[in-house]
Amino acid sequence: MEKWRGKFAVITGASAGIGEEIAKDFLKNGINVIGLARRPELILQYGEKIVGEGYGKVYAHKCDVTSLESIKDAFKWIEEQFEVIHILVNNAGILKSLKILGDEDCGDKINEVIQTNFNGLVHCSHEAYRLIKKSEDYGFIININSNAGHRIFFPAPGLSHNVYHGTKFAVTATSEIMRQELIMQENDKVRVTSISPGVVNTELFAKAGHASPTNFYGNVPSIKAEDVANAVSYLLTTPYYVNITELTIKHVSQKF
Ligand SMILES: NC(=O)c1ccc[n+]([C@@H]2O[C@H](COP(=O)([O-])OP(=O)(O)OC[C@H]3O[C@@H](n4cnc5c(N)ncnc54)[C@H](OP(=O)(O)O)[C@@H]3O)[C@@H](O)[C@H]2O)c1
């Protein structure tokens, strides 16, 4: 972790849940955080309280990752302010209650899930890589994937996973594609990791119309957002030649 002190990390969806905990860990470890979200004020609210000797500084910018224009604007601002970055954490993600083969007219919901979880990740990676490469330093792209990106668990009450599964499988494929693109470019300074959490107790489920992960999955135990943040921090402690390409993290009693 020490070797990333003073570097700049962009975290999408840093205003809540897993993104917020990753940002807090980075700040405490001397990494400057540029948080992106539709509610950037929430990032400054907690970030400006995390002050101490050797801590990183927090910055926030409004960005809606469903919009290419918004992503381009955000990275233009980042380049103007900081010139380069070193780490991108693609964390912004949503879950929506819908059925692909259902009666409800849910085209907008389907688009929003795909645009947030997949298009957003791809476009942010494209924009961020330009600034990581410009630094001529070591870099890291960390994709917050999901257990749902590797296997279909069916049936979940409410069947809310549907399109979500597809976007997360796409994150699995895209993480490996980005890794291979870097090898083809002979860029061994930048690593790509997909982190796949099981059930994490955050607002994700409430926003999808489920009171909590427990309400969504029945009696499935969950881990905390801090646990995922710890896994992200662990990645940054590994030597530059070690690429943990995939890391799965779930509660000891989670069955699926
Ligand atoms: N919770 C779980 O059980 C679980 C399990 C596996 C994987 N994950 C993944 O972990 C990631 C974080 O989820 P979470 O559980 O921490 O959920 P969360 O608490 O609901 O946080 C989601 C974050 O994403 C941001 N976001 C959503 N839509 C956005 C958009 N259009 N543009 C920019 N930012 C957007 C939100 O910020 P604003 O609303 O301010 O924009 C918020 O900061 C997601 O990729 C999710 O798929 C979660």
The ligand as an SDF file (V2000), in Angstrom:
LIG
                    3D

 48 52  0  0  0  0  0  0  0  0999 V2000
  -24.2190   -5.1490   -2.4120 N   0  0  0  0  0  0  0  0  0  0  0  0
  -23.9570   -6.3520   -2.9120 C   0  0  0  0  0  0  0  0  0  0  0  0
  -24.4360   -7.4020   -2.4270 O   0  0  0  0  0  0  0  0  0  0  0  0
  -23.0150   -6.4790   -4.0710 C   0  0  0  0  0  0  0  0  0  0  0  0
  -22.5670   -7.7690   -4.3990 C   0  0  0  0  0  0  0  0  0  0  0  0
  -21.7080   -7.9260   -5.4770 C   0  0  0  0  0  0  0  0  0  0  0  0
  -21.3150   -6.8140   -6.2150 C   0  0  0  0  0  0  0  0  0  0  0  0
  -21.7710   -5.5680   -5.8730 N   0  0  0  0  0  0  0  0  0  0  0  0
  -21.3440   -4.4350   -6.7200 C   0  0  0  0  0  0  0  0  0  0  0  0
  -20.7110   -3.4620   -5.9150 O   0  0  0  0  0  0  0  0  0  0  0  0
  -20.8290   -2.1880   -6.5500 C   0  0  0  0  0  0  0  0  0  0  0  0
  -21.2640   -1.1540   -5.5340 C   0  0  0  0  0  0  0  0  0  0  0  0
  -22.5600   -1.4960   -5.0660 O   0  0  0  0  0  0  0  0  0  0  0  0
  -23.0470   -1.2070   -3.5840 P   0  0  0  0  0  0  0  0  0  0  0  0
  -23.5480   -2.4840   -3.0370 O   0  0  0  0  0  0  0  0  0  0  0  0
  -22.0370   -0.4420   -2.8140 O   0  0  0  0  0  0  0  0  0  0  0  0
  -24.3390   -0.3080   -3.9110 O   0  0  0  0  0  0  0  0  0  0  0  0
  -24.8270    1.1060   -3.3630 P   0  0  0  0  0  0  0  0  0  0  0  0
  -24.6060    1.2010   -1.8970 O   0  0  0  0  0  0  0  0  0  0  0  0
  -26.1990    1.2650   -3.9070 O   0  0  0  0  0  0  0  0  0  0  0  0
  -23.8510    2.1350   -4.0900 O   0  0  0  0  0  0  0  0  0  0  0  0
  -23.8910    2.2810   -5.4770 C   0  0  0  0  0  0  0  0  0  0  0  0
  -22.9970    3.4290   -5.8870 C   0  0  0  0  0  0  0  0  0  0  0  0
  -23.0390    3.5230   -7.3190 O   0  0  0  0  0  0  0  0  0  0  0  0
  -23.3230    4.8560   -7.6650 C   0  0  0  0  0  0  0  0  0  0  0  0
  -24.0740    4.9310   -8.9210 N   0  0  0  0  0  0  0  0  0  0  0  0
  -25.2240    4.2910   -9.2530 C   0  0  0  0  0  0  0  0  0  0  0  0
  -25.6310    4.6690  -10.4640 N   0  0  0  0  0  0  0  0  0  0  0  0
  -24.7290    5.5750  -10.9110 C   0  0  0  0  0  0  0  0  0  0  0  0
  -24.6180    6.3500  -12.0910 C   0  0  0  0  0  0  0  0  0  0  0  0
  -25.5320    6.2840  -13.0790 N   0  0  0  0  0  0  0  0  0  0  0  0
  -23.5510    7.1660  -12.2280 N   0  0  0  0  0  0  0  0  0  0  0  0
  -22.6350    7.2600  -11.2350 C   0  0  0  0  0  0  0  0  0  0  0  0
  -22.6770    6.5620  -10.0990 N   0  0  0  0  0  0  0  0  0  0  0  0
  -23.7260    5.7380   -9.9340 C   0  0  0  0  0  0  0  0  0  0  0  0
  -24.1290    5.4400   -6.5100 C   0  0  0  0  0  0  0  0  0  0  0  0
  -23.9060    6.8520   -6.4390 O   0  0  0  0  0  0  0  0  0  0  0  0
  -24.9820    7.9800   -6.8230 P   0  0  0  0  0  0  0  0  0  0  0  0
  -26.3360    7.4330   -6.5230 O   0  0  0  0  0  0  0  0  0  0  0  0
  -24.5860    9.1440   -5.9630 O   0  0  0  0  0  0  0  0  0  0  0  0
  -24.7550    8.2600   -8.2720 O   0  0  0  0  0  0  0  0  0  0  0  0
  -23.4570    4.7580   -5.3220 C   0  0  0  0  0  0  0  0  0  0  0  0
  -22.3340    5.4910   -4.8970 O   0  0  0  0  0  0  0  0  0  0  0  0
  -21.8050   -2.3790   -7.7190 C   0  0  0  0  0  0  0  0  0  0  0  0
  -21.0800   -2.5030   -8.9270 O   0  0  0  0  0  0  0  0  0  0  0  0
  -22.4850   -3.6940   -7.3740 C   0  0  0  0  0  0  0  0  0  0  0  0
  -22.9510   -4.3680   -8.5220 O   0  0  0  0  0  0  0  0  0  0  0  0
  -22.6000   -5.3760   -4.8220 C   0  0  0  0  0  0  0  0  0  0  0  0
  1  2  1  0
  2  3  2  0
  2  4  1  0
  4  5  1  0
  4 48  2  0
  5  6  2  0
  6  7  1  0
  7  8  2  0
  8  9  1  0
  8 48  1  0
  9 10  1  0
  9 46  1  0
 10 11  1  0
 11 12  1  0
 11 44  1  0
 12 13  1  0
 13 14  1  0
 14 15  2  0
 14 16  1  0
 14 17  1  0
 17 18  1  0
 18 19  2  0
 18 20  1  0
 18 21  1  0
 21 22  1  0
 22 23  1  0
 23 24  1  0
 23 42  1  0
 24 25  1  0
 25 26  1  0
 25 36  1  0
 26 27  1  0
 26 35  1  0
 27 28  2  0
 28 29  1  0
 29 30  1  0
 29 35  2  0
 30 31  1  0
 30 32  2  0
 32 33  1  0
 33 34  2  0
 34 35  1  0
 36 37  1  0
 36 42  1  0
 37 38  1  0
 38 39  2  0
 38 40  1  0
 38 41  1  0
 42 43  1  0
 44 45  1  0
 44 46  1  0
 46 47  1  0
M  CHG  2   8   1  16  -1
M  END
$$$$
